């Protein structure tokens, strides 16, 4: 049974995240955790307020030690790494990863060790390679890896890097991702749906974080 969805986005992410969450049927009641690259001076709560106006799910910036509840959308706050533990969150001010804090890699890797095969990871538009190594760990730990088709992303660098880093379960246009995730949750299995994509440069190297005793 799937228990958590993690989403990573950067350049162009607000529109992409809004579309994804709007398209996701209400029957999907999994908690959704989002790492969106934001400027360090971004007002805390501003992104949550914007998304709250556009989608029909509770949205909030994460606080340290906050419990994870069904159906909620949780956002990594600006200038903090967001780590997932089994049933709760932790925040960190460790060094930037891929020039970013919050880092998508940090979120995805910690979630993969906490939730293993019960995790769905989604990479959307972005202008750097953050998230590629993290999505590879999601896949290695038995989770589902979904990537926005880079040809229709606002910036294709991040989806391209993710495609090069792991064998995704699905590479899809944005408007099809919500339906695919719904199908995965209903059927409890990921039916491969990978579109032909343009060649990309190989991405090498993954980092690991210590395991948390989570399921694999």
N, C-alpha and C positions, 0 to 999 in steps of 0.2 A: 504494500500500500504506500502510495506517495504521501509525503507529509509536509514538504516545504518546496517553494519555488524561489529561486534566486535569479535576479535580473541585473545585468551590467550594461551601462550605456555611458556615452560621453557626448561628443559634438552631435547636436541634433536630437539628443536624448529625450527632452521633454515631450516633443510631439510623438516620438516613437513609443515611449512608455505610456503616454495617454492612450494611444491607439490600442496597444496591447492590452492594457487593463480594461479598456472599454469593451473590447471584443471578447474578453474572457467571460464565458457564461456564468451567471450567478450561482449555478450548481457547484462550481469549483470553489470550495470553501477553505482551501489551503492558505496558510499565511504566505505572504509574498514579501520578499526582502529585496530592496533595490539599492544598488550602489551607482549613483550618478555623479560623475565628476563635476565638482562645483568650485567656484573661487573661494579662497579661504575667508574672504570678507562677506560671503553670502549670508544674509540674515537667517538665523536658525528658525525653522518653521515656515519659511517663505515657499519652498518647493511643496511642502505638505499642503499648504493653503491653496496653491494653484491646482494641485491634483485633486484635492477635495471638491473643488468646483466642477471638475470634469468627469469624475468617476463615482460609482455608487458603492464604494467601500471605505471603511475608516482608514485614514492615512495619518501617520505620525512619524516625527523624527525619533530615532531610538535614543533611549537613556541607558546608561550603564546598568547591567543586571536586570533589565526589563524582561519580563516573561514573554514568550511567544504564544500568541493566541490565534485561533482559526479566523480566517477571512480578512484579517487586518493586513494593511500594506505598511511596511516598515522601511524607513529611509535612513541611509547612512548620513549622519550629520556632517556638515562641512568641517574639514580639517581633522577628522577622526577616522581611523580604520575601524571598520565594523567586523567583529568576529562572532560567529555563531557557535554556541554551545548547545548541548542537548536540552531544548526547552527554554533557553534564555539567550541573551546577547551580552557581549562585552565590548567596550570601546578601548581604543589604544591610540597613543600619540607617537608610536614608533616611527622610524624614518619612512619617508615616502617610497612607494614601490611604483616603478614605471612612471616616475614624476608625479604620482597622484597620492593623495590622502583625502578621502577614502580611496582605497585600491580595490578594484574588482577581483584581482587575484587573491588578495587576503580574504575577502568575503567568501569567494567560491571554495578556496582550499579549506578554510575552517568549516564551512558547511558540509563539504564532502566528507571530512573526517567525522563530523558529528552525526550526519544522517545517511551516509553511504548510498545504498541503492534506493533509498526513499526520497531522493532529491532530484529536482528538475532544474537545470541551469540554462539560462537564456542569455546570449550575447547579442546586443543590438548595435546600432550605429556608433562610431567613435573614430577619433583621429590618432590613436596610438595603439600599442599592442597589449595594453592592460586587459586582463581577462582571458587571454589565450592559454596561459599556463594553468590558470585556475580551472577553466573548463575542461582541460585535459585531465586534471585530477578528479573532477566530477565523474568523468567517463571511466577513469581507472578504478574508481571506487564503486562502480556499478550503477551510477545515476544516469539520467537522460540528458543529452547535450543537444541544444537547439540554437541555431544561428540564423540571424536575419540575412537574407540574400544580399550580398555586398553590392550587387548591381543596382539595387534600388535604395540603398542606405544613403543618408545625408553625407556621411563620410564612411568609406568602405575599409579603411585601414584596420579597424578592430575586427570586423567580421572576417576579413581576409586572413588575419593572423590566427584567429580561432580555427578557421578551416584548415590552415596549415598545421596546427598544433595537435589536432585530434580528429578521430573519425566520428563526425557528428551523426546523431540519429535523424536530424532534420535540418536542412538549409532551405528556408522558405521566405517568400515575400511577407512583409510585416502583417498584411491583412489575413494571412493564413495561419499565423502562429497561435493565436488564441484558440482557434478550432482544433489545431493539432494537440495543444496541451489539454484541452477538454477531452479529446479522444484518448489520450494517454491516461488521464485520471479515471475515465470510465472503464476502459479496457484493462487497466493496470499493466500495460505493456506498450512499448514504443515501436510502432510499425515504421521502418525506415522511410524517409521522404526527403531525399537529398537531390537537389536540382543540379544540373550542370553549371559550373561556375568558372570564371576566368582563372588561368593559372596565377599562383601567388608564390612569393619567395618562401622558402622553408623557414620555419620558426623552431629554434632548438632550445632545450633546457627548461626544466620544471623545478620549482622550489617545493619543498615539503614543509608542513607544519606538524608538530607532534600530534599523534593520534590521541583521541579522547575516549577510547573504549567504545566507540559507536559501532552500530551494525555495519557489516560489509556485505 
